Amino acid sequence: MTSRPLDVIVIGGGIGGLCLAHGLRPSGANVRVFERGRGADDWVQGYRIHVNQMGARSLHQCLPRPLWETFAATSGHPGPGFGFHTHRRERLVFVEEGVMTGDAGSAADAQYATSRSVLHALLTAGLDGVIQYGKTYERYERGSDGRVTAFFADGTRATGDVLVGADGARSRVRRQYLPQARTVQTDALAVGGRLPLDEHTRAWLPPDFADGLNLVLPPRDSVLFTATFNGERRMERATGPSGFGVDLAALASGVRDYLLLAFIAHRRAYPPGVSDLDGEGLQRLLGTMTRDWDPVLRRVLADADPATLRLMPFRTSVPVRAWPSSTITLLGDAIHSMTPALGFGANVALRDAALLSSRLSAACRGEVALVTAVAGYERQMREHGFHAVRAARRLTGFMISGSPLVRGAAKNWFRLCRNAPALRRLTFGGNWTDTTPQEPERHAVS
Ligand SMILES: Cc1cc2nc3c(=O)[nH]c(=O)nc-3n(C[C@H](O)[C@H](O)[C@H](O)COP(=O)(O)OP(=O)(O)OC[C@H]3O[C@@H](n4cnc5c(N)ncnc54)[C@H](O)[C@@H]3O)c2cc1C
């Protein structure tokens, strides 16, 4: 251990990188986050993020208390549960929220539907001087003194004791450090978009779909996933954390309630040339692909805002074997990107951040050598990260399965679960979120 603070370089100011920076601050480490975006407004704001118990516990661990409380106060509630339906709108089963969360009581054990832009504002708050924007990372070199230097496209460089690649699914840190870790295209192709949730849509949208999570299962090849984002009123009522420079009123003015929708289908179900279609073209195509569906479900697709409709190929990482740990490491999508089928990627990135900040904090206190701390983190990260990658891939396979038998068996099972609470708990309880306890360390109230 040296007597100077640990120098931590984080590449990527996304969900995981920023959460790590917060988690490390109390340790006295000198953290610098290098983000290629030009500024705090340059972030993807397109969709809601479902923060499950794993993500909530991690945010609770890493964020200063006023930011955590603002997160909990401004996030929407994901709704009463998860409904599964046929394409003719028969409700197969409704899984209550308590089944998915294990009836957890505390705010840190709850689930949240948060706006990306609000989450980002909270994660960047209090990090002035820590985040440097407009820094596109290109490569690293190790020095003879064991330190690592990151090089940026603008000709600058930064040297630290440890380099963390939190630079997302196309990570350049990963490509240099672990070239054997690959990502591949899956057979799933989704059309994602939003239906505004206002008095007009609420007038015709069935209550099931106006609040909560839903999955529609036609006989084969595709599914429709919907989720409500209803943070608008909570945003307006909440007060911002004082001293963190978060202008909640300005943020609230950009937040609107909506129904997030994702039509996920096997590539073979789409016609050639689908990638050339604009929003209106995609909307017409969805109308054709769902022509025998219930009219209300068709209306959900037909009334979506065409400007929000996008084609999204699902990619996934391929789990890799353990590697010898060093003073370079990776977190989040940079190492275990997964298909969005489970809505888990951000939650696992947050969990990585919480875990790595605990391990590096222990190294800062001199309780463990730096590489041992990284090795401990990587062991757990690989386990929970690649577990989620495999689970998301399996679920994606089910969603796009061309077998009416597989789909029929699942539907029959869901119908059985409908009237049997014990079966519902067995099937849906605990599979949705990783309930493994987090590191015990928590932030002191600041
Ligand atoms: C449609 C959709 C819906 C989703 N919904 C959910 C959900 O409900 N719940 C959930 O848990 N997950 C969800 N996810 C997944 C989630 O968004 C990601 O898993 C999560 O953002 C990963 O966080 P991260 O910090 O690893 O990477 P990111 O958040 O992608 O951050 C990476 C950062 O690195 C920066 N960067 C990249 N390259 C460089 C470079 N060379 N130099 C400097 N900076 C760089 C990027 O600009 C970015 O800011 C969804 C994904 C999609 C596509």
The ligand as a Gaussian input file, in Angstrom:
#p B3LYP/6-31G(d) Opt

LIG

0 1
 C      -34.351000      -0.696000     -25.161000
 C      -33.571000      -1.046000     -23.927000
 C      -34.228000      -1.103000     -22.706000
 C      -33.536000      -1.425000     -21.548000
 N      -34.204000      -1.485000     -20.371000
 C      -33.553000      -1.842000     -19.255000
 C      -34.237000      -1.942000     -17.990000
 O      -35.442000      -1.688000     -17.883000
 N      -33.525000      -2.347000     -16.904000
 C      -32.202000      -2.651000     -17.003000
 O      -31.604000      -3.052000     -15.988000
 N      -31.523000      -2.532000     -18.160000
 C      -32.150000      -2.128000     -19.284000
 N      -31.457000      -2.015000     -20.455000
 C      -30.007000      -2.258000     -20.483000
 C      -29.204000      -1.066000     -19.930000
 O      -29.530000       0.133000     -20.595000
 C      -27.698000      -1.321000     -20.039000
 O      -27.418000      -2.628000     -19.639000
 C      -26.931000      -0.342000     -19.132000
 O      -27.053000       0.964000     -19.647000
 C      -25.472000      -0.750000     -19.016000
 O      -24.803000       0.197000     -18.225000
 P      -23.242000       0.436000     -18.438000
 O      -22.835000       1.481000     -17.453000
 O      -22.515000      -0.850000     -18.453000
 O      -23.133000       0.995000     -19.924000
 P      -23.768000       2.315000     -20.521000
 O      -24.881000       2.826000     -19.692000
 O      -24.003000       2.006000     -21.960000
 O      -22.585000       3.372000     -20.420000
 C      -21.399000       3.305000     -21.177000
 C      -20.826000       4.707000     -21.267000
 O      -19.519000       4.626000     -21.846000
 C      -19.379000       5.684000     -22.768000
 N      -18.347000       5.269000     -23.717000
 C      -18.434000       4.285000     -24.659000
 N      -17.286000       4.189000     -25.352000
 C      -16.453000       5.126000     -24.842000
 C      -15.106000       5.526000     -25.139000
 N      -14.401000       4.918000     -26.114000
 N      -14.566000       6.526000     -24.419000
 C      -15.258000       7.148000     -23.407000
 N      -16.531000       6.822000     -23.092000
 C      -17.118000       5.819000     -23.792000
 C      -20.764000       5.846000     -23.390000
 O      -20.926000       7.114000     -23.976000
 C      -21.656000       5.630000     -22.161000
 O      -21.930000       6.848000     -21.473000
 C      -32.139000      -1.683000     -21.623000
 C      -31.469000      -1.586000     -22.848000
 C      -32.168000      -1.290000     -23.987000
 C      -31.430000      -1.192000     -25.291000

